[in-house]
Amino acid sequence: YIGANNVQPIIVNNTVLYATARGGHMQEMSYNWQANGYQSSDLSLRATHLFDGYVVVDMAYGKSPYPVMWSVRSDGRLLGLTYVPEQQVGAWHYHTTAKGEFKSCAVVAEGPFDILYVVVKRTLGGRTSHYIERMAPPAMTWETTEQTEAYFVDCGLTRRGPPATTFSGLWHLNGEMVDILADGAVMKRQQVVNGRVTLSGAGAELLAN
């Protein structure tokens, strides 16, 4: 009766989640024994500010370690719904990324976790490109992560190899200011010039954000 748009619906247990054909809201449909039939309800009523005036263009669902339905909004923002229907839990959250717009999302099972992959449109170094980016597993926290790996950033780039002071191959970041983590130590923020940055001391592992 309400109608769905062209985005593939998500099935969670015995409930179907779908984006409406008009209005940009999200609906859930499940069987109701009292009504002796299927009923559809609006999941967006408590967060209409996240949906009014926008359209959902992609959806994906991750089960582990937390049940979250991800959706991409038409303006490039990423929405998440922590969803446990049997406990009547449905909490919306939205995510932005620096100098970028989310375009698509997918969830891939990797060991014990369901990992979110996204396509992000970014303009870096005066050039606009689409990047496939992977969200770090939620279990990675400051308490459980080695110091050399303790970075939680947007569009991070990692280099591993012999210790060096100059790192090249950063042409896609040319002209951008980057934050640098070398062997777990925070280095001075630098601008990428001619596709490279130079550190004051040698480092084996480098992160440029």
Protein Blocks (a to p, Z undefined) as FASTA:
>chain_A
ZZpafbdcddehjaccdddfbhjiacdddddfklopacdddfklmmmmlmgopacfbdcd
dfbfbdcdddddfkopacdddddfknopacddddddehiacfbdcdddehjbccdddddd
ddeehiacddddddddfklcfklpcfklmccdehiacddddddfbdghilmmgoiacddd
eehiacdddddeehiacdfbdcfbdcdZZ
